[in-house]
């Protein structure tokens, strides 16, 4: 073996570790963004909240693109960008509606069905062959999701409000849409620059939302501007970290780290909304974190 081989292995390991760290940071950023959105949710509907998200994100995306001056997509690449932007828009609309109906931790927990869909769909779509340890990590995460959701499902069967059930269905629909977003992120990673992807998926959904959002517009306060920009900044940071992770690793390796956001959701739910974690929530978090640790050990 040549002397350069060990250093090559070390560099590859460091690159993988950085990508996994970025995936974990993306999860924390998205959950923090969810917390800010939930602060705004008592006064705005999901349509206007989604408009705020993309408006704030466009400020950062345009600034970064002007700084980097990355080329715009060529004609053949626009179809994937349009599909990804539409899926992202559908995902956020459904998820932000769920945030208006559910506790933060519950909405986040149901949304973690997305990595399950990613790992499964990556086989036919991206031709990936996940290792056995990844399936174990996903199984642990899915078990954690089920533990958290089952008590609420029993409550709905015993006569909980329909709006609560609708919120759960919306969170699940958001998970399906976001799985498509993550798969397309992996597929586009070798086509366009990360700055171009960020620009298009921020500005294009904003343009699609402009007319519907203005039609149902609710007045905003001056203090809302800071929260809208914070939402955009956190969402931008999350998308940059997630896109970087997908350009370095297989989708099935990145997906389970999304589960680490449940810890942040529990913490923010308590600090911002006084939502105390239940024993089932703690058991769910333990399973999800164990799955993430198994992935990191690999």
C-alpha positions in Angstrom: 0.0 0.0 0.0 1.4 3.4 -0.9 2.2 6.1 1.8 -0.5 8.3 0.3 -3.3 5.7 0.9 -3.7 6.3 4.6 -3.9 10.1 4.2 -6.5 9.6 1.5 -8.6 7.5 3.8 -8.3 10.1 6.6 -9.3 12.9 4.2 -12.3 10.9 3.0 -13.3 10.1 6.6 -13.1 13.8 7.5 -15.1 14.8 4.5 -17.8 12.3 5.5 -17.8 13.5 9.1 -18.2 17.1 7.9 -21.1 16.1 5.7 -22.8 14.3 8.6 -22.2 17.4 10.9 -23.8 19.6 8.2 -26.8 17.3 8.1 -27.3 17.5 11.8 -26.9 21.3 11.7 -29.5 21.4 8.9 -31.9 19.6 11.2 -31.3 22.0 14.0 -31.7 25.0 11.7 -35.0 23.7 10.3 -36.4 23.0 13.7 -35.4 26.5 14.9 -37.2 27.9 11.8 -40.3 25.9 12.7 -40.2 27.4 16.2 -40.2 31.0 14.7 -43.0 30.0 12.3 -45.1 28.7 15.2 -44.6 32.0 17.0 -46.2 33.7 14.0 -48.9 31.1 13.4 -51.6 32.5 15.8 -52.0 35.6 13.5 -51.3 34.2 10.0 -52.4 31.2 8.0 -50.2 28.6 6.3 -50.2 30.5 2.9 -48.9 33.7 4.4 -46.4 31.9 6.6 -45.0 30.1 3.6 -44.8 33.4 1.8 -42.8 34.8 4.8 -40.5 31.8 4.7 -39.6 32.3 1.0 -39.5 36.1 1.2 -37.0 36.0 4.0 -35.0 33.2 2.3 -34.9 35.1 -1.0 -33.1 38.0 0.7 -30.2 35.7 1.7 -30.4 33.6 -1.5 -30.2 36.6 -3.8 -27.3 38.2 -1.8 -25.3 34.9 -1.8 -25.9 34.4 -5.5 -24.8 38.0 -6.4 -21.7 37.4 -4.3 -20.9 34.0 -5.9 -22.2 34.8 -9.4 -22.8 31.2 -10.2 -24.4 30.4 -13.6 -28.1 30.1 -13.9 -29.5 26.7 -14.9 -29.5 25.8 -18.5 -32.6 25.1 -20.4 -32.6 21.3 -19.8 -32.2 21.7 -16.0 -35.2 24.0 -15.4 -37.7 21.1 -15.4 -36.0 19.6 -12.3 -35.8 23.0 -10.6 -39.5 23.6 -11.2 -40.5 20.2 -9.9 -38.3 20.6 -6.8 -39.6 24.1 -6.1 -43.2 22.9 -6.4 -42.5 19.9 -4.1 -40.9 22.3 -1.6 -43.8 24.6 -1.8 -46.3 21.8 -1.2 -44.2 20.5 1.7 -44.0 23.8 3.5 -47.7 24.7 3.0 -48.8 21.3 4.4 -46.2 21.5 7.2 -46.9 25.0 8.3 -50.6 24.2 8.4 -49.7 21.3 10.7 -47.8 23.7 12.9 -51.0 25.7 13.4 -52.8 22.6 14.6 -50.3 20.5 16.5 -47.7 20.9 19.2 -44.2 21.5 17.8 -42.8 18.2 18.9 -45.7 16.2 17.4 -45.6 18.0 14.1 -41.9 17.5 13.8 -42.2 13.8 14.8 -44.7 13.0 12.1 -42.5 14.9 9.6 -39.7 12.5 10.3 -41.4 10.0 8.1 -39.6 11.8 5.3 -36.2 10.0 5.9 -38.0 6.7 5.7 -39.4 7.6 2.3 -36.0 8.9 1.2 -34.2 5.7 2.1 -36.8 3.5 0.3 -37.2 5.7 -2.8 -33.4 6.2 -3.2 -33.2 2.5 -4.3 -35.3 2.8 -7.5 -34.7 6.6 -8.1 -31.0 7.0 -7.3 -29.9 3.3 -7.6 -28.5 3.3 -4.1 -27.9 0.2 -2.1 -28.1 1.1 1.6 -26.0 -0.9 4.0 -27.6 -3.0 6.7 -26.6 -0.6 9.5 -28.5 2.2 7.7 -31.7 0.1 7.7 -31.3 -0.5 11.5 -30.9 3.2 12.1 -34.0 3.9 10.0 -35.9 1.2 11.9 -34.9 2.8 15.2 -36.1 6.2 14.0 -39.4 4.8 12.6 -40.0 3.1 15.9 -39.5 6.4 17.7 -41.9 8.1 15.4 -44.6 5.4 16.0 -44.2 5.6 19.8 -44.8 9.3 19.7 -47.7 9.2 17.3 -49.7 6.2 18.6 -51.0 8.0 21.8 -52.4 10.8 19.6 -53.9 8.3 17.2 -55.7 6.6 20.1 -56.9 10.0 21.3 -58.3 10.8 17.8 -60.1 7.4 17.7 -61.8 8.3 21.0 -63.1 11.6 19.7 -60.4 14.2 19.4 -61.1 17.3 17.2 -61.0 16.8 13.5 -58.6 19.7 13.1 -56.1 17.8 15.1 -56.4 14.8 12.8 -56.2 17.0 9.8 -53.0 18.5 11.2 -51.5 15.0 11.5 -52.5 14.1 7.9 -51.0 17.4 6.7 -47.7 16.7 8.5 -47.5 13.2 6.8 -48.2 14.8 3.4 -45.4 17.3 4.0 -43.1 14.4 4.8 -43.9 12.7 1.4 -43.3 16.0 -0.5 -40.1 16.7 1.3 -38.7 13.2 0.5 -39.0 14.2 -3.1 -37.2 17.5 -2.4 -34.3 15.6 -0.8 -34.0 13.0 -3.6 -33.9 15.8 -6.2 -31.3 17.6 -4.2 -29.1 14.6 -4.5 -29.8 14.2 -8.2 -29.1 17.9 -8.9 -25.9 18.1 -6.9 -23.8 17.3 -10.0 -25.7 19.6 -12.3 -25.9 23.1 -10.8 -24.1 25.1 -8.2 -25.4 25.1 -4.6 -25.9 28.9 -4.9 -27.9 28.5 -8.0 -30.1 25.8 -6.5 -30.6 28.0 -3.4 -31.6 31.0 -5.5 -34.1 29.1 -7.7 -35.8 27.2 -4.9 -36.2 30.4 -2.9 -37.3 32.9 -5.5 -39.5 30.6 -7.7 -41.8 29.4 -4.9 -42.0 33.1 -3.7 -43.3 34.1 -7.2 -45.8 31.2 -7.2 -47.1 32.3 -3.8 -47.2 36.1 -4.5 -50.8 36.4 -5.8 -52.5 33.9 -3.5 -50.7 35.2 -0.4 -51.6 38.9 -1.2 -55.2 37.9 -1.8 -55.5 36.5 1.8 -53.0 39.0 3.3 -53.2 39.8 7.0 -51.5 43.0 8.3 -48.0 42.6 9.7 -46.3 44.5 12.5 -42.8 46.1 12.4 -41.6 43.5 14.9 -42.6 40.7 12.4 -39.8 41.8 10.0 -37.1 40.5 12.3 -38.8 37.2 12.7 -39.4 36.9 8.9 -35.7 37.5 8.2 -34.8 35.1 11.0 -37.0 32.5 9.4 -35.3 33.1 6.0 -31.8 33.0 7.5 -32.5 29.7 9.4 -34.1 28.1 6.3 -31.2 29.2 4.1 -28.7 27.8 6.5 -30.6 24.5 6.7 -30.9 24.2 3.0 -27.2 25.0 2.4 -26.1 22.4 5.0 -28.5 19.8 3.7 -27.5 20.3 0.1 -23.8 20.1 1.0 -24.4 16.9 2.8 -26.2 15.4 -0.2 -23.4 16.3 -2.5 -20.9 14.3 -0.3 -22.9 11.3 0.9 -25.6 8.9 -0.2 -29.1 10.1 0.5 -29.8 7.0 2.7 -26.9 8.0 5.0 -27.9 11.6 5.3 -31.6 10.9 5.9 -31.5 9.4 9.4 -29.7 12.4 10.8 -32.9 14.4 10.3 -34.1 12.6 13.3 -31.8 14.5 15.6 -34.0 17.5 15.2 -36.5 15.9 17.5 -34.2 16.8 20.4 -34.3 20.5 19.3 -38.1 20.4 18.9 -38.5 19.1 22.4 -36.2 21.8 23.8 -37.8 24.7 21.8 -41.3 23.4 22.5 -40.6 23.7 26.2 -38.8 27.1 26.1 -41.1 28.9 23.6 -44.5 27.3 24.2 -44.3 25.6 27.6 -44.8 22.1 26.0 -43.5 19.6 28.4 -42.2 16.3 26.9 -44.2 13.3 27.9 -42.6 9.9 28.7 -43.6 8.6 25.2 -41.8 11.7 23.7 -38.7 10.9 25.7 -38.8 7.2 24.7 -39.3 8.3 21.1 -36.3 10.7 21.2 -34.1 8.0 22.8 -34.8 5.6 19.9 -34.3 8.3 17.3 -31.0 9.5 18.8 -29.8 5.9 19.0 -30.4 5.5 15.3 -28.4 8.6 14.6 -25.5 7.4 16.8 -25.5 4.1 15.0 -25.2 6.0 11.7 -22.4 8.1 13.0 -20.5 5.1 14.3 -20.6 3.6 10.8 
